[in-house]
Amino acid sequence: MKEVMDLKLTEKEIDEFGERFCRRYTLKKRVNAIICFFIAFCGTSAVLYSRFIFHKNLFDRLRYMTFWGTIFTSVVSFIFGIVCIKEAAGQTEVTYRPVYFLRLSSATTESVIFAVVMIGMMHFVPDKPDLTSYPGITMHLVVPFTTVMSFLLNDPPFGKPRSMEPLKGTIFIAIYAVVMTVIFETGMLPSEKAPYSFFDFENTSALYKIVSLVCIFTIGYTVSWLLIRLNMKLSWIWFYDIRRMKKKG
């Protein structure tokens, strides 16, 4: 708001700007609340569809990062949707860093899921993602896209990220990778139950496993860093009037 005052506007112009800002802020939060509830609905319905329509064993499905990621994102989105409603009603932004990095982790996880799906489409990769059923399309495409756009256009940025900060966006991926590695390395589940080929410790080479995991974490870190930077640029798109006024000033 200080930048607006520096433009030497009249009192009437400042009042008009304040009203436009409040209306735009309220609209932004309401739209994001709808998007968040939409994500939560899509994620939850996809999981339930898989369980009750496809009659899949839910415990068996939880081997896959896509399932865990969808559940994680659905819960975060539902909670954040409620937060957005309260923000719109109170005209107050929730700017806690843990909340920001929780959303970042969700967006990064969904981006990696999408990236793994795209890699899985290549002919030399043994993992072939489901892109034909409702759960497959929803978990692999719809939820990732809407989650990333929600984060980029809504969440208030915390400035230029420090070198290690993007790692916070990979927390969920790291936990999943550690848990699955322990489960299959110790034989708690047989190799044929491995959700992805790089967790098949009996039938794949060590080099393939290492390269796969390094690639996933590299993608995760890069995506997390990119999401933070894009969020810094795109979160103000709702308030483009400020930039217009700067140019006029």
Long-range contacts (C-beta under 8 A, 24 or more apart in sequence): 3-242, 3-246, 4-242, 4-245, 6-249, 7-245, 7-246, 7-248, 7-249, 8-249, 9-245, 17-241, 17-245, 20-241, 21-239, 21-241, 22-91, 24-238, 24-239, 24-241, 25-88, 25-91, 25-238, 25-239, 26-88, 26-91, 27-238, 28-153, 28-154, 28-238, 29-84, 29-85, 29-87, 29-88, 29-154, 30-84, 30-85, 30-88, 32-80, 32-81, 32-84, 32-150, 32-153, 32-154, 33-81, 33-82, 33-84, 33-85, 33-88, 34-81, 35-81, 35-146, 35-149, 35-150, 36-77, 36-78, 36-80, 36-81, 36-84, 36-150, 37-77, 37-78, 37-81, 38-146, 39-73, 39-74, 39-77, 39-143, 39-146, 39-147, 39-150, 40-74, 40-75, 40-77, 40-78, 40-81, 42-74, 42-138, 42-142, 42-143, 42-146, 43-70, 43-71, 43-73, 43-74, 43-77, 43-138, 43-139, 43-143, 44-74, 45-134, 45-138, 46-70, 46-134, 46-135, 46-138, 46-139, 46-143, 47-71, 47-74, 47-135, 49-134, 49-135, 50-135, 54-133, 54-135, 60-193, 63-180, 63-189, 63-193, 63-194, 63-195, 64-195, 64-196, 65-109, 65-112, 65-113, 65-116, 65-173, 65-176, 65-180, 65-195, 65-196, 66-113, 66-139, 66-140, 67-139, 68-172, 68-176, 69-109, 69-110, 69-113, 69-139, 69-172, 69-176, 70-138, 70-139, 70-143, 72-106, 72-109, 72-172, 73-106, 73-109, 73-110, 73-143, 73-147, 74-143, 76-102, 76-103, 76-106, 77-106, 77-147, 77-150, 84-154, 93-156, 95-156, 95-158, 97-158, 100-155, 100-156, 100-158, 101-168, 101-169, 101-171, 103-151, 103-155, 104-151, 104-155, 104-168, 104-169, 104-224, 104-227, 104-228, 105-168, 105-169, 105-170, 105-171, 105-172, 106-147, 106-151, 106-172, 107-147, 107-148, 107-150, 107-151, 107-152, 107-169, 107-227, 108-169, 108-170, 108-172, 108-173, 108-220, 108-223, 108-224, 108-227, 109-172, 109-173, 110-143, 110-144, 110-147, 110-148, 111-144, 111-148, 111-223, 111-227, 112-173, 112-216, 112-219, 112-220, 112-223, 113-139, 113-140, 113-144, 114-140, 114-141, 114-144, 114-145, 115-219, 115-223, 116-196, 116-216, 117-141, 125-197, 126-197, 127-196, 127-197, 148-227, 151-227, 151-231, 152-227, 152-230, 152-231, 152-234, 152-235, 153-234, 153-235, 153-237, 153-238, 154-235, 155-231, 155-235, 156-235, 157-228, 157-231, 157-232, 157-235, 159-232, 160-232, 161-225, 161-228, 161-229, 165-228, 166-221, 166-222, 166-224, 166-225, 166-228, 167-221, 167-224, 168-224, 169-220, 169-221, 169-223, 169-224, 169-227, 169-228, 170-217, 170-220, 170-221, 170-224, 173-216, 173-217, 173-220, 174-217, 177-213, 177-216, 177-217
